[in-house]
Amino acid sequence: CKENQKSFGQRTKQLNFKDRTGLRYGRLIALYPTNKRAGTNIIWHCRCDCGNEIDVDGSQLGVHVFSCGCLRQDMA
């Protein structure tokens, strides 16, 4: 586990990393960064208020993505 944290720390120095852990974006709470990337953007694993968990491009959190999709369904 410490190896993963260390290698993640080294990788984030190379990227424009903003720690979003615990931050809320609409119905989503960012839990942790994944090893996945969209270009140079970090993909975050998030939990929605409805209980679903999804991976979201960090640059889209709070801009275009506010829920796992349940918000759109609730508004229909």
C-alpha positions as CSV (number, residue, x, y, z in Angstrom):
1,C,0.0,0.0,0.0
2,K,2.8,2.4,0.9
3,E,4.4,1.6,-2.5
4,N,1.2,2.7,-4.3
5,Q,1.1,5.9,-2.3
6,K,4.7,6.7,-3.0
7,S,4.4,6.0,-6.7
8,F,1.1,8.0,-6.8
9,G,2.9,10.9,-5.1
10,Q,5.7,10.8,-7.6
11,R,3.3,10.7,-10.6
12,T,1.2,13.6,-9.3
13,K,4.2,15.8,-9.2
14,Q,4.4,15.4,-12.9
15,L,0.7,16.2,-13.4
16,N,-1.4,19.2,-12.5
17,F,-2.7,17.5,-9.4
18,K,-5.5,19.0,-7.2
19,D,-6.5,16.8,-4.3
20,R,-10.3,16.5,-4.5
21,T,-10.6,13.8,-1.8
22,G,-13.8,14.4,0.2
23,L,-15.0,17.4,-1.8
24,R,-18.6,17.5,-3.0
25,Y,-19.7,18.2,-6.5
26,G,-23.5,18.3,-6.7
27,R,-24.5,14.8,-5.6
28,L,-21.0,13.3,-5.9
29,I,-18.2,13.1,-3.3
30,A,-14.7,12.4,-4.6
31,L,-13.3,9.4,-2.8
32,Y,-9.9,8.8,-4.3
33,P,-7.9,9.3,-7.5
34,T,-7.7,6.2,-9.7
35,N,-4.7,5.1,-11.9
36,K,-6.8,5.9,-15.0
37,R,-6.2,9.1,-17.0
38,A,-8.1,11.1,-19.6
39,G,-5.1,12.7,-21.3
40,T,-3.4,14.4,-18.4
41,N,-6.6,14.6,-16.3
42,I,-6.9,12.3,-13.3
43,I,-10.0,10.1,-13.1
44,W,-11.6,10.2,-9.7
45,H,-13.7,7.5,-8.0
46,C,-16.8,9.1,-6.6
47,R,-19.8,8.1,-4.6
48,C,-23.2,9.6,-5.4
49,D,-25.8,10.4,-2.8
50,C,-28.0,7.6,-4.2
51,G,-25.3,5.1,-3.3
52,N,-23.8,4.4,-6.8
53,E,-20.1,4.8,-7.4
54,I,-18.6,6.0,-10.6
55,D,-15.3,7.2,-12.1
56,V,-15.2,10.7,-13.4
57,D,-12.7,12.9,-15.2
58,G,-11.5,15.4,-12.6
59,S,-11.9,18.3,-15.0
60,Q,-15.6,17.4,-15.4
61,L,-16.5,17.3,-11.7
62,G,-18.8,20.1,-10.8
63,V,-18.6,21.5,-14.4
64,H,-20.6,18.9,-16.4
65,V,-20.9,16.0,-14.0
66,F,-22.9,16.4,-10.8
67,S,-24.3,12.8,-10.2
68,C,-24.1,9.3,-11.4
69,G,-27.0,10.0,-13.8
70,C,-29.7,9.8,-11.1
71,L,-30.1,13.6,-11.2
72,R,-31.1,13.5,-14.8
73,Q,-33.6,10.7,-14.1
74,D,-35.1,12.6,-11.1
75,M,-35.7,15.6,-13.3
76,A,-37.4,13.6,-16.1
